[in-house]
């Protein structure tokens, strides 16, 4: 578990700076779509309130990390 934890901590420290430099953002619509998809994929685990109400930062961080990884992958592939 340690290697995964180290990767996540490194990404969490690097992501905000990279996202800011690259002008990456997550829209309210993206948050709503992710919330809807999570509820569809895991109906028995869906909270009574929207996850964007209960944990907007967690959903936002996941989406932003995905965008950062996609951007870095694009750079690595020369795009």
N, C-alpha and C positions, 0 to 999 in steps of 0.2 A: 504494500500500500504506500510505502514511502516514496517511491519514484513518481507515482501518480500525484501524491500530495505536493511534492516539490514542483512538478510541472504546473499544477494549478496555481500554486503561490507565485511562481515566476510569471505565468500568464496574467494573473491578477495585478501584479505590480507593473507589468509592461503595457498591458492593454489600454489603460486610460491615456497614456502619453501617445501611443501609436494612433489610437482612434482620434485623438484631438489633432495630431499632425496630418492625418489623412482625411479629416473632416467626415469620419464615419458617424452615423447616428442611427437610432432606432425610433421609428415613428409610433404614435399611439395606435395606428391601424395595425402595425406589425405586432404590437403587444396584444391587441384584441384577437387577431388571427391565431397567435400562438396559444392564447388562453383557450379559445374555442377548440383548437386541435388537441390540446392536452385533455380537455374534457371529453372529447370523442374517443381518444385512445385509452383513457383510464377512467371510465364512468364511475366505477365503484370507489375510486379514490378522490373524486372531484369534491372540493370543499363546498359547503353550502353557499358561500359567497364566491365571487369571481377571484381567481388567483391574482388578477391585476389589482384587485382591491386588497387582498391579503398579503401578497408578496410581490409587488411590482418590481422591486429591486432585483430579486432573484431571477425573474423572467427576463428583465432587461439585461442583466449581466450575462445570462446564457446566450441571448440573441447577439449581444455585442461581441462576446468571445467568438461566436461563430463567424461574425463578419471580419474580425481581426484575423482569425485563422485563414479564412478565404482570401483575404487581401495578401497575407504573407505567402500563402501557397501560390497565388498569382504572380507575385514577385519572383519566387523561387523558380517558377516555370517560365519566366521571362515574358509575362503578359503585361 
